[in-house]
Amino acid sequence: MNQSECQQVIDELDIVIDDTRELMKRFEATGMDEAMPSDYQQLHDVYTKAVKDQWAYTQEMLQAGE
């Protein structure tokens, strides 16, 4: 994967991270995190995976640039 492709994936993951975090905030603000804990956990899992994947692609891009 070239740097441009890595950057595109990183940018897309950034959108997923932002959107998921906003949805988690809405869950927390309305008490849905307590009323629907398994759904909230799924959101947290999506967020965590996206952050880890973004880090991995960032590392790949940085290594390719060396």
mmCIF file as Biopython writes it, N, C-alpha, C and O atoms, coordinates in Angstrom:
data_model
#
loop_
_atom_site.group_PDB
_atom_site.id
_atom_site.type_symbol
_atom_site.label_atom_id
_atom_site.label_alt_id
_atom_site.label_comp_id
_atom_site.label_asym_id
_atom_site.label_entity_id
_atom_site.label_seq_id
_atom_site.pdbx_PDB_ins_code
_atom_site.Cartn_x
_atom_site.Cartn_y
_atom_site.Cartn_z
_atom_site.occupancy
_atom_site.B_iso_or_equiv
_atom_site.auth_seq_id
_atom_site.auth_asym_id
_atom_site.pdbx_PDB_model_num
ATOM 1   N N  . MET A ? 1  ? 0.858   -1.167 0.000  1.0 0.0 1  A 1 
ATOM 2   C CA . MET A ? 1  ? 0.000   0.000  0.000  1.0 0.0 1  A 1 
ATOM 3   C C  . MET A ? 1  ? 0.905   1.231  0.000  1.0 0.0 1  A 1 
ATOM 4   O O  . MET A ? 1  ? 1.817   1.332  0.821  1.0 0.0 1  A 1 
ATOM 5   N N  . ASN A ? 2  ? 0.657   2.160  -0.913 1.0 0.0 2  A 1 
ATOM 6   C CA . ASN A ? 2  ? 1.492   3.363  -0.954 1.0 0.0 2  A 1 
ATOM 7   C C  . ASN A ? 2  ? 1.006   4.397  0.070  1.0 0.0 2  A 1 
ATOM 8   O O  . ASN A ? 2  ? -0.036  4.226  0.702  1.0 0.0 2  A 1 
ATOM 9   N N  . GLN A ? 3  ? 1.778   5.460  0.213  1.0 0.0 3  A 1 
ATOM 10  C CA . GLN A ? 3  ? 1.458   6.473  1.227  1.0 0.0 3  A 1 
ATOM 11  C C  . GLN A ? 3  ? 0.109   7.136  0.993  1.0 0.0 3  A 1 
ATOM 12  O O  . GLN A ? 3  ? -0.613  7.435  1.944  1.0 0.0 3  A 1 
ATOM 13  N N  . SER A ? 4  ? -0.229  7.363  -0.257 1.0 0.0 4  A 1 
ATOM 14  C CA . SER A ? 4  ? -1.510  7.990  -0.584 1.0 0.0 4  A 1 
ATOM 15  C C  . SER A ? 4  ? -2.677  7.099  -0.165 1.0 0.0 4  A 1 
ATOM 16  O O  . SER A ? 4  ? -3.668  7.576  0.388  1.0 0.0 4  A 1 
ATOM 17  N N  . GLU A ? 5  ? -2.548  5.823  -0.430 1.0 0.0 5  A 1 
ATOM 18  C CA . GLU A ? 5  ? -3.599  4.880  -0.041 1.0 0.0 5  A 1 
ATOM 19  C C  . GLU A ? 5  ? -3.696  4.761  1.475  1.0 0.0 5  A 1 
ATOM 20  O O  . GLU A ? 5  ? -4.795  4.697  2.026  1.0 0.0 5  A 1 
ATOM 21  N N  . CYS A ? 6  ? -2.556  4.732  2.145  1.0 0.0 6  A 1 
ATOM 22  C CA . CYS A ? 6  ? -2.562  4.706  3.609  1.0 0.0 6  A 1 
ATOM 23  C C  . CYS A ? 6  ? -3.241  5.952  4.169  1.0 0.0 6  A 1 
ATOM 24  O O  . CYS A ? 6  ? -4.041  5.867  5.102  1.0 0.0 6  A 1 
ATOM 25  N N  . GLN A ? 7  ? -2.919  7.102  3.596  1.0 0.0 7  A 1 
ATOM 26  C CA . GLN A ? 7  ? -3.516  8.349  4.075  1.0 0.0 7  A 1 
ATOM 27  C C  . GLN A ? 7  ? -5.026  8.342  3.869  1.0 0.0 7  A 1 
ATOM 28  O O  . GLN A ? 7  ? -5.770  8.834  4.717  1.0 0.0 7  A 1 
ATOM 29  N N  . GLN A ? 8  ? -5.479  7.792  2.755  1.0 0.0 8  A 1 
ATOM 30  C CA . GLN A ? 8  ? -6.917  7.717  2.504  1.0 0.0 8  A 1 
ATOM 31  C C  . GLN A ? 8  ? -7.601  6.843  3.551  1.0 0.0 8  A 1 
ATOM 32  O O  . GLN A ? 8  ? -8.666  7.200  4.055  1.0 0.0 8  A 1 
ATOM 33  N N  . VAL A ? 9  ? -7.003  5.707  3.881  1.0 0.0 9  A 1 
ATOM 34  C CA . VAL A ? 9  ? -7.565  4.822  4.903  1.0 0.0 9  A 1 
ATOM 35  C C  . VAL A ? 9  ? -7.553  5.523  6.260  1.0 0.0 9  A 1 
ATOM 36  O O  . VAL A ? 9  ? -8.530  5.443  7.005  1.0 0.0 9  A 1 
ATOM 37  N N  . ILE A ? 10 ? -6.468  6.203  6.584  1.0 0.0 10 A 1 
ATOM 38  C CA . ILE A ? 10 ? -6.371  6.939  7.843  1.0 0.0 10 A 1 
ATOM 39  C C  . ILE A ? 10 ? -7.466  7.993  7.933  1.0 0.0 10 A 1 
ATOM 40  O O  . ILE A ? 10 ? -8.097  8.149  8.979  1.0 0.0 10 A 1 
ATOM 41  N N  . ASP A ? 11 ? -7.693  8.714  6.847  1.0 0.0 11 A 1 
ATOM 42  C CA . ASP A ? 11 ? -8.740  9.748  6.822  1.0 0.0 11 A 1 
ATOM 43  C C  . ASP A ? 11 ? -10.128 9.147  7.012  1.0 0.0 11 A 1 
ATOM 44  O O  . ASP A ? 11 ? -10.956 9.700  7.735  1.0 0.0 11 A 1 
ATOM 45  N N  . GLU A ? 12 ? -10.379 8.011  6.360  1.0 0.0 12 A 1 
ATOM 46  C CA . GLU A ? 12 ? -11.681 7.348  6.500  1.0 0.0 12 A 1 
ATOM 47  C C  . GLU A ? 12 ? -11.869 6.840  7.938  1.0 0.0 12 A 1 
ATOM 48  O O  . GLU A ? 12 ? -12.958 6.950  8.501  1.0 0.0 12 A 1 
ATOM 49  N N  . LEU A ? 13 ? -10.826 6.298  8.509  1.0 0.0 13 A 1 
ATOM 50  C CA . LEU A ? 13 ? -10.905 5.831  9.895  1.0 0.0 13 A 1 
ATOM 51  C C  . LEU A ? 13 ? -11.137 6.993  10.845 1.0 0.0 13 A 1 
ATOM 52  O O  . LEU A ? 13 ? -11.816 6.840  11.861 1.0 0.0 13 A 1 
ATOM 53  N N  . ASP A ? 14 ? -10.580 8.155  10.523 1.0 0.0 14 A 1 
ATOM 54  C CA . ASP A ? 14 ? -10.796 9.344  11.343 1.0 0.0 14 A 1 
ATOM 55  C C  . ASP A ? 14 ? -12.276 9.710  11.377 1.0 0.0 14 A 1 
ATOM 56  O O  . ASP A ? 14 ? -12.793 10.118 12.417 1.0 0.0 14 A 1 
ATOM 57  N N  . ILE A ? 15 ? -12.948 9.566  10.260 1.0 0.0 15 A 1 
ATOM 58  C CA . ILE A ? 15 ? -14.391 9.834  10.200 1.0 0.0 15 A 1 
ATOM 59  C C  . ILE A ? 15 ? -15.139 8.825  11.066 1.0 0.0 15 A 1 
ATOM 60  O O  . ILE A ? 15 ? -16.036 9.195  11.824 1.0 0.0 15 A 1 
ATOM 61  N N  . VAL A ? 16 ? -14.769 7.549  10.954 1.0 0.0 16 A 1 
ATOM 62  C CA . VAL A ? 16 ? -15.412 6.514  11.773 1.0 0.0 16 A 1 
ATOM 63  C C  . VAL A ? 16 ? -15.199 6.802  13.255 1.0 0.0 16 A 1 
ATOM 64  O O  . VAL A ? 16 ? -16.130 6.690  14.053 1.0 0.0 16 A 1 
ATOM 65  N N  . ILE A ? 17 ? -13.972 7.172  13.622 1.0 0.0 17 A 1 
ATOM 66  C CA . ILE A ? 17 ? -13.660 7.482  15.013 1.0 0.0 17 A 1 
ATOM 67  C C  . ILE A ? 17 ? -14.498 8.653  15.512 1.0 0.0 17 A 1 
ATOM 68  O O  . ILE A ? 17 ? -15.103 8.578  16.581 1.0 0.0 17 A 1 
ATOM 69  N N  . ASP A ? 18 ? -14.534 9.730  14.740 1.0 0.0 18 A 1 
ATOM 70  C CA . ASP A ? 18 ? -15.309 10.912 15.142 1.0 0.0 18 A 1 
ATOM 71  C C  . ASP A ? 18 ? -16.796 10.601 15.257 1.0 0.0 18 A 1 
ATOM 72  O O  . ASP A ? 18 ? -17.439 10.973 16.239 1.0 0.0 18 A 1 
ATOM 73  N N  . ASP A ? 19 ? -17.340 9.921  14.258 1.0 0.0 19 A 1 
ATOM 74  C CA . ASP A ? 19 ? -18.769 9.596  14.275 1.0 0.0 19 A 1 
ATOM 75  C C  . ASP A ? 19 ? -19.129 8.670  15.432 1.0 0.0 19 A 1 
ATOM 76  O O  . ASP A ? 19 ? -20.160 8.847  16.082 1.0 0.0 19 A 1 
ATOM 77  N N  . THR A ? 20 ? -18.282 7.693  15.681 1.0 0.0 20 A 1 
ATOM 78  C CA . THR A ? 20 ? -18.544 6.751  16.770 1.0 0.0 20 A 1 
ATOM 79  C C  . THR A ? 20 ? -18.458 7.445  18.115 1.0 0.0 20 A 1 
ATOM 80  O O  . THR A ? 20 ? -19.287 7.209  18.995 1.0 0.0 20 A 1 
ATOM 81  N N  . ARG A ? 21 ? -17.467 8.294  18.278 1.0 0.0 21 A 1 
ATOM 82  C CA . ARG A ? 21 ? -17.330 9.025  19.549 1.0 0.0 21 A 1 
ATOM 83  C C  . ARG A ? 21 ? -18.540 9.931  19.779 1.0 0.0 21 A 1 
ATOM 84  O O  . ARG A ? 21 ? -19.028 10.030 20.905 1.0 0.0 21 A 1 
ATOM 85  N N  . GLU A ? 22 ? -19.024 10.587 18.737 1.0 0.0 22 A 1 
ATOM 86  C CA . GLU A ? 22 ? -20.212 11.433 18.877 1.0 0.0 22 A 1 
ATOM 87  C C  . GLU A ? 22 ? -21.434 10.604 19.276 1.0 0.0 22 A 1 
ATOM 88  O O  . GLU A ? 22 ? -22.229 11.027 20.116 1.0 0.0 22 A 1 
ATOM 89  N N  . LEU A ? 23 ? -21.579 9.437  18.678 1.0 0.0 23 A 1 
ATOM 90  C CA . LEU A ? 23 ? -22.703 8.565  19.028 1.0 0.0 23 A 1 
ATOM 91  C C  . LEU A ? 23 ? -22.565 8.071  20.468 1.0 0.0 23 A 1 
ATOM 92  O O  . LEU A ? 23 ? -23.561 7.975  21.185 1.0 0.0 23 A 1 
ATOM 93  N N  . MET A ? 24 ? -21.353 7.761  20.891 1.0 0.0 24 A 1 
ATOM 94  C CA . MET A ? 24 ? -21.137 7.357  22.275 1.0 0.0 24 A 1 
ATOM 95  C C  . MET A ? 24 ? -21.509 8.489  23.236 1.0 0.0 24 A 1 
ATOM 96  O O  . MET A ? 24 ? -22.106 8.243  24.283 1.0 0.0 24 A 1 
ATOM 97  N N  . LYS A ? 25 ? -21.161 9.711  22.886 1.0 0.0 25 A 1 
ATOM 98  C CA . LYS A ? 25 ? -21.536 10.863 23.721 1.0 0.0 25 A 1 
ATOM 99  C C  . LYS A ? 25 ? -23.052 10.990 23.827 1.0 0.0 25 A 1 
ATOM 100 O O  . LYS A ? 25 ? -23.584 11.281 24.898 1.0 0.0 25 A 1 
ATOM 101 N N  . ARG A ? 26 ? -23.748 10.771 22.704 1.0 0.0 26 A 1 
ATOM 102 C CA . ARG A ? 26 ? -25.209 10.837 22.723 1.0 0.0 26 A 1 
ATOM 103 C C  . ARG A ? 26 ? -25.779 9.722  23.590 1.0 0.0 26 A 1 
ATOM 104 O O  . ARG A ? 26 ? -26.733 9.944  24.336 1.0 0.0 26 A 1 
ATOM 105 N N  . PHE A ? 27 ? -25.207 8.532  23.499 1.0 0.0 27 A 1 
ATOM 106 C CA . PHE A ? 27 ? -25.628 7.427  24.363 1.0 0.0 27 A 1 
ATOM 107 C C  . PHE A ? 27 ? -25.483 7.833  25.827 1.0 0.0 27 A 1 
ATOM 108 O O  . PHE A ? 27 ? -26.401 7.646  26.625 1.0 0.0 27 A 1 
ATOM 109 N N  . GLU A ? 28 ? -24.322 8.389  26.173 1.0 0.0 28 A 1 
ATOM 110 C CA . GLU A ? 28 ? -24.045 8.778  27.555 1.0 0.0 28 A 1 
ATOM 111 C C  . GLU A ? 28 ? -24.976 9.891  28.018 1.0 0.0 28 A 1 
ATOM 112 O O  . GLU A ? 28 ? -25.452 9.867  29.153 1.0 0.0 28 A 1 
ATOM 113 N N  . ALA A ? 29 ? -25.237 10.859 27.159 1.0 0.0 29 A 1 
ATOM 114 C CA . ALA A ? 29 ? -26.070 12.010 27.530 1.0 0.0 29 A 1 
ATOM 115 C C  . ALA A ? 29 ? -27.525 11.622 27.767 1.0 0.0 29 A 1 
ATOM 116 O O  . ALA A ? 29 ? -28.226 12.274 28.542 1.0 0.0 29 A 1 
ATOM 117 N N  . THR A ? 30 ? -27.977 10.566 27.104 1.0 0.0 30 A 1 
ATOM 118 C CA . THR A ? 30 ? -29.382 10.165 27.231 1.0 0.0 30 A 1 
ATOM 119 C C  . THR A ? 30 ? -29.579 8.943  28.127 1.0 0.0 30 A 1 
ATOM 120 O O  . THR A ? 30 ? -30.702 8.462  28.281 1.0 0.0 30 A 1 
ATOM 121 N N  . GLY A ? 31 ? -28.499 8.442  28.714 1.0 0.0 31 A 1 
ATOM 122 C CA . GLY A ? 31 ? -28.604 7.285  29.593 1.0 0.0 31 A 1 
ATOM 123 C C  . GLY A ? 31 ? -28.712 5.963  28.869 1.0 0.0 31 A 1 
ATOM 124 O O  . GLY A ? 31 ? -28.935 4.925  29.491 1.0 0.0 31 A 1 
ATOM 125 N N  . MET A ? 32 ? -28.554 5.995  27.549 1.0 0.0 32 A 1 
ATOM 126 C CA . MET A ? 32 ? -28.660 4.752  26.785 1.0 0.0 32 A 1 
ATOM 127 C C  . MET A ? 32 ? -27.479 3.830  27.054 1.0 0.0 32 A 1 
ATOM 128 O O  . MET A ? 32 ? -27.577 2.621  26.845 1.0 0.0 32 A 1 
ATOM 129 N N  . ASP A ? 33 ? -26.363 4.389  27.514 1.0 0.0 33 A 1 
ATOM 130 C CA . ASP A ? 33 ? -25.214 3.538  27.838 1.0 0.0 33 A 1 
ATOM 131 C C  . ASP A ? 33 ? -25.554 2.582  28.976 1.0 0.0 33 A 1 
ATOM 132 O O  . ASP A ? 33 ? -25.021 1.474  29.037 1.0 0.0 33 A 1 
ATOM 133 N N  . GLU A ? 34 ? -26.438 3.005  29.877 1.0 0.0 34 A 1 
ATOM 134 C CA . GLU A ? 34 ? -26.868 2.143  30.979 1.0 0.0 34 A 1 
ATOM 135 C C  . GLU A ? 34 ? -28.078 1.301  30.587 1.0 0.0 34 A 1 
ATOM 136 O O  . GLU A ? 34 ? -28.214 0.164  31.037 1.0 0.0 34 A 1 
ATOM 137 N N  . ALA A ? 35 ? -28.952 1.850  29.756 1.0 0.0 35 A 1 
ATOM 138 C CA . ALA A ? 35 ? -30.152 1.118  29.342 1.0 0.0 35 A 1 
ATOM 139 C C  . ALA A ? 35 ? -29.834 0.049  28.298 1.0 0.0 35 A 1 
ATOM 140 O O  . ALA A ? 35 ? -30.522 -0.969 28.213 1.0 0.0 35 A 1 
ATOM 141 N N  . MET A ? 36 ? -28.793 0.284  27.509 1.0 0.0 36 A 1 
ATOM 142 C CA . MET A ? 36 ? -28.420 -0.642 26.440 1.0 0.0 36 A 1 
ATOM 143 C C  . MET A ? 36 ? -26.906 -0.904 26.503 1.0 0.0 36 A 1 
ATOM 144 O O  . MET A ? 36 ? -26.172 -0.534 25.586 1.0 0.0 36 A 1 
ATOM 145 N N  . PRO A ? 37 ? -26.450 -1.533 27.575 1.0 0.0 37 A 1 
ATOM 146 C CA . PRO A ? 37 ? -25.012 -1.684 27.762 1.0 0.0 37 A 1 
ATOM 147 C C  . PRO A ? 37 ? -24.311 -2.506 26.674 1.0 0.0 37 A 1 
ATOM 148 O O  . PRO A ? 37 ? -23.158 -2.230 26.342 1.0 0.0 37 A 1 
ATOM 149 N N  . SER A ? 38 ? -24.986 -3.499 26.124 1.0 0.0 38 A 1 
ATOM 150 C CA . SER A ? 38 ? -24.319 -4.301 25.078 1.0 0.0 38 A 1 
ATOM 151 C C  . SER A ? 38 ? -24.143 -3.491 23.797 1.0 0.0 38 A 1 
ATOM 152 O O  . SER A ? 38 ? -23.127 -3.631 23.115 1.0 0.0 38 A 1 
ATOM 153 N N  . ASP A ? 39 ? -25.107 -2.657 23.466 1.0 0.0 39 A 1 
ATOM 154 C CA . ASP A ? 39 ? -24.977 -1.793 22.291 1.0 0.0 39 A 1 
ATOM 155 C C  . ASP A ? 39 ? -23.878 -0.749 22.510 1.0 0.0 39 A 1 
ATOM 156 O O  . ASP A ? 39 ? -23.102 -0.442 21.605 1.0 0.0 39 A 1 
ATOM 157 N N  . TYR A ? 40 ? -23.833 -0.216 23.723 1.0 0.0 40 A 1 
ATOM 158 C CA . TYR A ? 40 ? -22.792 0.758  24.038 1.0 0.0 40 A 1 
ATOM 159 C C  . TYR A ? 40 ? -21.415 0.094  23.957 1.0 0.0 40 A 1 
ATOM 160 O O  . TYR A ? 40 ? -20.463 0.700  23.466 1.0 0.0 40 A 1 
ATOM 161 N N  . GLN A ? 41 ? -21.308 -1.134 24.432 1.0 0.0 41 A 1 
ATOM 162 C CA . GLN A ? 41 ? -20.040 -1.856 24.363 1.0 0.0 41 A 1 
ATOM 163 C C  . GLN A ? 41 ? -19.633 -2.091 22.908 1.0 0.0 41 A 1 
ATOM 164 O O  . GLN A ? 41 ? -18.452 -2.009 22.570 1.0 0.0 41 A 1 
ATOM 165 N N  . GLN A ? 42 ? -20.602 -2.378 22.057 1.0 0.0 42 A 1 
ATOM 166 C CA . GLN A ? 42 ? -20.301 -2.555 20.634 1.0 0.0 42 A 1 
ATOM 167 C C  . GLN A ? 42 ? -19.745 -1.271 20.033 1.0 0.0 42 A 1 
ATOM 168 O O  . GLN A ? 42 ? -18.812 -1.307 19.230 1.0 0.0 42 A 1 
ATOM 169 N N  . LEU A ? 43 ? -20.316 -0.143 20.419 1.0 0.0 43 A 1 
ATOM 170 C CA . LEU A ? 43 ? -19.784 1.147  19.950 1.0 0.0 43 A 1 
ATOM 171 C C  . LEU A ? 43 ? -18.354 1.337  20.433 1.0 0.0 43 A 1 
ATOM 172 O O  . LEU A ? 43 ? -17.484 1.782  19.684 1.0 0.0 43 A 1 
ATOM 173 N N  . HIS A ? 44 ? -18.126 0.996  21.689 1.0 0.0 44 A 1 
ATOM 174 C CA . HIS A ? 44 ? -16.789 1.120  22.246 1.0 0.0 44 A 1 
ATOM 175 C C  . HIS A ? 44 ? -15.813 0.211  21.498 1.0 0.0 44 A 1 
ATOM 176 O O  . HIS A ? 44 ? -14.673 0.602  21.244 1.0 0.0 44 A 1 
ATOM 177 N N  . ASP A ? 45 ? -16.247 -0.983 21.147 1.0 0.0 45 A 1 
ATOM 178 C CA . ASP A ? 45 ? -15.406 -1.919 20.396 1.0 0.0 45 A 1 
ATOM 179 C C  . ASP A ? 45 ? -15.068 -1.379 19.006 1.0 0.0 45 A 1 
ATOM 180 O O  . ASP A ? 45 ? -13.930 -1.492 18.551 1.0 0.0 45 A 1 
ATOM 181 N N  . VAL A ? 46 ? -16.061 -0.793 18.336 1.0 0.0 46 A 1 
ATOM 182 C CA . VAL A ? 46 ? -15.831 -0.190 17.010 1.0 0.0 46 A 1 
ATOM 183 C C  . VAL A ? 46 ? -14.811 0.942  17.134 1.0 0.0 46 A 1 
ATOM 184 O O  . VAL A ? 46 ? -13.881 1.047  16.333 1.0 0.0 46 A 1 
ATOM 185 N N  . TYR A ? 47 ? -14.997 1.774  18.136 1.0 0.0 47 A 1 
ATOM 186 C CA . TYR A ? 47 ? -14.094 2.897  18.372 1.0 0.0 47 A 1 
ATOM 187 C C  . TYR A ? 47 ? -12.660 2.406  18.613 1.0 0.0 47 A 1 
ATOM 188 O O  . TYR A ? 47 ? -11.709 2.905  18.010 1.0 0.0 47 A 1 
ATOM 189 N N  . THR A ? 48 ? -12.529 1.434  19.494 1.0 0.0 48 A 1 
ATOM 190 C CA . THR A ? 48 ? -11.211 0.900  19.828 1.0 0.0 48 A 1 
ATOM 191 C C  . THR A ? 48 ? -10.525 0.287  18.613 1.0 0.0 48 A 1 
ATOM 192 O O  . THR A ? 48 ? -9.337  0.520  18.390 1.0 0.0 48 A 1 
ATOM 193 N N  . LYS A ? 49 ? -11.253 -0.486 17.835 1.0 0.0 49 A 1 
ATOM 194 C CA . LYS A ? 49 ? -10.671 -1.112 16.646 1.0 0.0 49 A 1 
ATOM 195 C C  . LYS A ? 49 ? -10.253 -0.062 15.627 1.0 0.0 49 A 1 
ATOM 196 O O  . LYS A ? 49 ? -9.185  -0.174 15.024 1.0 0.0 49 A 1 
ATOM 197 N N  . ALA A ? 50 ? -11.079 0.954  15.428 1.0 0.0 50 A 1 
ATOM 198 C CA . ALA A ? 50 ? -10.748 2.008  14.467 1.0 0.0 50 A 1 
ATOM 199 C C  . ALA A ? 50 ? -9.491  2.751  14.885 1.0 0.0 50 A 1 
ATOM 200 O O  . ALA A ? 50 ? -8.651  3.068  14.043 1.0 0.0 50 A 1 
ATOM 201 N N  . VAL A ? 51 ? -9.350  3.035  16.180 1.0 0.0 51 A 1 
ATOM 202 C CA . VAL A ? 51 ? -8.153  3.727  16.672 1.0 0.0 51 A 1 
ATOM 203 C C  . VAL A ? 51 ? -6.914  2.852  16.464 1.0 0.0 51 A 1 
ATOM 204 O O  . VAL A ? 51 ? -5.875  3.336  16.016 1.0 0.0 51 A 1 
ATOM 205 N N  . LYS A ? 52 ? -7.029  1.570  16.788 1.0 0.0 52 A 1 
ATOM 206 C CA . LYS A ? 52 ? -5.899  0.656  16.599 1.0 0.0 52 A 1 
ATOM 207 C C  . LYS A ? 52 ? -5.534  0.519  15.123 1.0 0.0 52 A 1 
ATOM 208 O O  . LYS A ? 52 ? -4.356  0.521  14.767 1.0 0.0 52 A 1 
ATOM 209 N N  . ASP A ? 53 ? -6.540  0.401  14.277 1.0 0.0 53 A 1 
ATOM 210 C CA . ASP A ? 53 ? -6.278  0.289  12.841 1.0 0.0 53 A 1 
ATOM 211 C C  . ASP A ? 53 ? -5.641  1.563  12.299 1.0 0.0 53 A 1 
ATOM 212 O O  . ASP A ? 53 ? -4.728  1.503  11.476 1.0 0.0 53 A 1 
ATOM 213 N N  . GLN A ? 54 ? -6.119  2.705  12.755 1.0 0.0 54 A 1 
ATOM 214 C CA . GLN A ? 54 ? -5.548  3.974  12.305 1.0 0.0 54 A 1 
ATOM 215 C C  . GLN A ? 54 ? -4.082  4.067  12.718 1.0 0.0 54 A 1 
ATOM 216 O O  . GLN A ? 54 ? -3.246  4.525  11.940 1.0 0.0 54 A 1 
ATOM 217 N N  . TRP A ? 55 ? -3.772  3.642  13.920 1.0 0.0 55 A 1 
ATOM 218 C CA . TRP A ? 55 ? -2.392  3.647  14.385 1.0 0.0 55 A 1 
ATOM 219 C C  . TRP A ? 55 ? -1.539  2.741  13.501 1.0 0.0 55 A 1 
ATOM 220 O O  . TRP A ? 55 ? -0.431  3.113  13.115 1.0 0.0 55 A 1 
ATOM 221 N N  . ALA A ? 56 ? -2.055  1.546  13.179 1.0 0.0 56 A 1 
ATOM 222 C CA . ALA A ? 56 ? -1.305  0.595  12.344 1.0 0.0 56 A 1 
ATOM 223 C C  . ALA A ? 56 ? -1.036  1.170  10.955 1.0 0.0 56 A 1 
ATOM 224 O O  . ALA A ? 56 ? 0.068   1.028  10.429 1.0 0.0 56 A 1 
ATOM 225 N N  . TYR A ? 57 ? -2.026  1.811  10.367 1.0 0.0 57 A 1 
ATOM 226 C CA . TYR A ? 57 ? -1.823  2.405  9.037  1.0 0.0 57 A 1 
ATOM 227 C C  . TYR A ? 57 ? -0.865  3.593  9.100  1.0 0.0 57 A 1 
ATOM 228 O O  . TYR A ? 57 ? -0.094  3.826  8.169  1.0 0.0 57 A 1 
ATOM 229 N N  . THR A ? 58 ? -0.918  4.333  10.186 1.0 0.0 58 A 1 
ATOM 230 C CA . THR A ? 58 ? 0.014   5.438  10.362 1.0 0.0 58 A 1 
ATOM 231 C C  . THR A ? 58 ? 1.440   4.903  10.453 1.0 0.0 58 A 1 
ATOM 232 O O  . THR A ? 58 ? 2.354   5.450  9.835  1.0 0.0 58 A 1 
ATOM 233 N N  . GLN A ? 59 ? 1.625   3.839  11.220 1.0 0.0 59 A 1 
ATOM 234 C CA . GLN A ? 59 ? 2.950   3.229  11.326 1.0 0.0 59 A 1 
ATOM 235 C C  . GLN A ? 59 ? 3.429   2.715  9.972  1.0 0.0 59 A 1 
ATOM 236 O O  . GLN A ? 59 ? 4.593   2.885  9.613  1.0 0.0 59 A 1 
ATOM 237 N N  . GLU A ? 60 ? 2.525   2.088  9.227  1.0 0.0 60 A 1 
ATOM 238 C CA . GLU A ? 60 ? 2.877   1.573  7.898  1.0 0.0 60 A 1 
ATOM 239 C C  . GLU A ? 60 ? 3.302   2.715  6.977  1.0 0.0 60 A 1 
ATOM 240 O O  . GLU A ? 60 ? 4.282   2.598  6.241  1.0 0.0 60 A 1 
ATOM 241 N N  . MET A ? 61 ? 2.561   3.810  7.026  1.0 0.0 61 A 1 
ATOM 242 C CA . MET A ? 61 ? 2.862   4.947  6.177  1.0 0.0 61 A 1 
ATOM 243 C C  . MET A ? 61 ? 4.223   5.546  6.551  1.0 0.0 61 A 1 
ATOM 244 O O  . MET A ? 61 ? 5.014   5.899  5.676  1.0 0.0 61 A 1 
ATOM 245 N N  . LEU A ? 62 ? 4.481   5.656  7.841  1.0 0.0 62 A 1 
ATOM 246 C CA . LEU A ? 62 ? 5.753   6.215  8.295  1.0 0.0 62 A 1 
ATOM 247 C C  . LEU A ? 62 ? 6.929   5.322  7.916  1.0 0.0 62 A 1 
ATOM 248 O O  . LEU A ? 62 ? 7.989   5.818  7.535  1.0 0.0 62 A 1 
ATOM 249 N N  . GLN A ? 63 ? 6.747   4.027  8.017  1.0 0.0 63 A 1 
ATOM 250 C CA . GLN A ? 63 ? 7.816   3.100  7.642  1.0 0.0 63 A 1 
ATOM 251 C C  . GLN A ? 63 ? 8.065   3.114  6.148  1.0 0.0 63 A 1 
ATOM 252 O O  . GLN A ? 63 ? 9.208   2.985  5.709  1.0 0.0 63 A 1 
ATOM 253 N N  . ALA A ? 64 ? 7.009   3.270  5.359  1.0 0.0 64 A 1 
ATOM 254 C CA . ALA A ? 64 ? 7.166   3.314  3.904  1.0 0.0 64 A 1 
ATOM 255 C C  . ALA A ? 64 ? 7.908   4.581  3.476  1.0 0.0 64 A 1 
ATOM 256 O O  . ALA A ? 64 ? 8.567   4.602  2.436  1.0 0.0 64 A 1 
ATOM 257 N N  . GLY A ? 65 ? 7.797   5.626  4.281  1.0 0.0 65 A 1 
ATOM 258 C CA . GLY A ? 65 ? 8.443   6.889  3.956  1.0 0.0 65 A 1 
ATOM 259 C C  . GLY A ? 65 ? 9.918   6.930  4.315  1.0 0.0 65 A 1 
ATOM 260 O O  . GLY A ? 65 ? 10.614  7.875  3.944  1.0 0.0 65 A 1 
ATOM 261 N N  . GLU A ? 66 ? 10.404  5.933  5.024  1.0 0.0 66 A 1 
ATOM 262 C CA . GLU A ? 66 ? 11.813  5.918  5.437  1.0 0.0 66 A 1 
ATOM 263 C C  . GLU A ? 66 ? 12.731  5.574  4.304  1.0 0.0 66 A 1 
ATOM 264 O O  . GLU A ? 66 ? 13.947  5.521  4.489  1.0 0.0 66 A 1 
#
